[in-house]
Structure formats: C-alpha cells, structure tokens
Amino acid sequence: MKARIPQAYAGQNMNAMIKQAQKMQEQMEKAQEEIKQKEYTTTVGGGVVEIVMTGDKTLKALNLKPEVVDPEAIEDLQDLIISGVNEVLRKVEEETEARMNEISGGLNIPGLF
C-alpha cells in the first residue's frame, strides 16, 4: 500500500521549500558580496612580509620590512611572498566556506554556490 500525500499539502510544502531555497540563495549572495568587500591580511617570516588581499582574491598590498631585502637572499624573499599569498588565499577560502556552510546548514547543493 502506498502512502498518499494530499495534493494541497504537497503543493504548500513544495512552495515552502522553494521559498526557503530562494531565501538561502539570497543570503549566500549577500555573504559572498560581503566577503568580496572585506580585506584579509597575513604576515609571514616573523612579520617581515605583510600581504593584503580582498575577498575577490585581488592582491591589494605587499609590504616588506627593509631588513628582508638582502640581495644575497632573493630566493628566501620569493619563498616568503609565495607563502604569504598562499596563506591569505587560504583565509579567504576558509571564511567563504564557513559562511556558506553557516547559511546552508552544511548542505552541499551543486550549483548553489
């Protein structure tokens, strides 16, 4: 025997689900816009390299302390810059994922974000 859901109830339930999904998508879009507007900063090498990036992953600033600029240690400086850029990108991704999970309750809905 199959259970039957009254048509009126099924339609109301579907409409509620659609409204909830639309609200969730609006919240996600708002959160993504807020993240894009935010700046993320990280330092590496004991603070000798500071990197500032926006939430849309645009490098905004790269600040070097004078003591890090050693003509004999260019490779070390390059490694610090790469490390810093990767760290600040990780921060952006981490917050984006946390905010989206907060909104969606951990649901992984393909194409939603």
C-alpha positions in Angstrom: 0.0 0.0 0.0 1.4 3.4 -1.0 1.1 6.4 1.2 -0.6 9.3 -0.4 0.1 12.9 0.4 -2.8 15.2 -0.1 -2.2 17.4 -3.2 -2.9 20.6 -1.2 -0.3 19.7 1.3 2.3 18.7 -1.3 1.8 22.0 -3.1 2.2 24.0 0.1 5.2 22.0 1.1 6.9 22.5 -2.3 6.2 26.2 -2.2 7.7 26.5 1.3 10.8 24.6 0.1 11.2 26.9 -2.9 10.8 30.0 -0.8 13.4 28.6 1.7 15.8 27.8 -1.1 15.4 31.3 -2.6 16.0 32.9 0.8 19.1 30.7 1.3 20.4 31.7 -2.1 19.8 35.4 -1.3 21.7 35.0 2.0 24.6 33.3 0.2 24.8 36.0 -2.4 24.8 38.7 0.3 27.5 36.8 2.2 29.6 36.4 -0.9 29.3 40.2 -1.6 30.3 40.9 2.0 33.4 38.6 1.6 34.4 40.3 -1.6 34.3 43.7 0.1 36.4 42.5 3.1 40.2 42.7 3.2 42.3 39.9 4.5 45.8 40.4 5.9 48.5 37.9 6.8 52.2 38.2 7.7 55.0 35.7 7.2 58.6 35.4 8.1 58.1 36.8 11.6 56.3 39.9 10.2 58.8 40.9 7.6 56.3 40.3 4.8 52.7 41.5 5.0 50.1 40.7 2.3 46.7 42.3 2.0 44.1 40.7 -0.3 40.5 41.4 -1.0 37.8 38.8 -0.7 37.6 38.6 -4.5 41.2 37.4 -4.4 42.8 40.6 -5.7 46.2 41.3 -4.2 45.9 44.8 -2.8 49.2 45.4 -0.9 52.6 43.7 -0.4 54.6 45.3 2.4 58.2 44.4 3.0 60.3 45.4 6.0 63.7 46.8 4.9 65.6 44.0 6.7 64.1 41.3 4.5 65.6 42.8 1.3 69.0 41.2 1.1 70.5 40.9 -2.4 72.1 37.6 -1.3 68.8 36.1 -0.2 66.4 36.8 -3.1 65.2 33.2 -3.1 64.2 33.4 0.6 62.2 36.6 -0.2 60.4 34.9 -3.0 59.6 31.9 -0.8 58.2 34.3 1.9 56.0 36.1 -0.7 54.6 32.8 -2.1 54.0 31.5 1.4 52.2 34.8 2.3 50.0 34.8 -0.8 49.0 31.2 -0.3 48.2 31.9 3.4 46.0 34.9 2.7 44.2 32.9 -0.1 43.6 30.1 2.4 42.0 32.7 4.8 39.6 33.9 2.1 38.6 30.4 1.1 38.2 29.3 4.8 35.8 32.2 5.5 33.9 31.7 2.3 33.3 28.1 3.1 32.4 28.8 6.7 29.9 31.5 5.7 28.3 29.3 3.1 28.0 26.3 5.4 26.5 28.6 8.1 23.8 29.7 5.7 23.1 26.3 4.1 23.3 24.3 7.3 26.1 22.2 5.8 24.0 21.1 2.8 26.1 20.6 -0.3 23.8 21.7 -3.1 25.5 21.6 -6.5 25.3 24.9 -8.4 24.1 26.8 -5.4 27.5 28.3 -4.6 
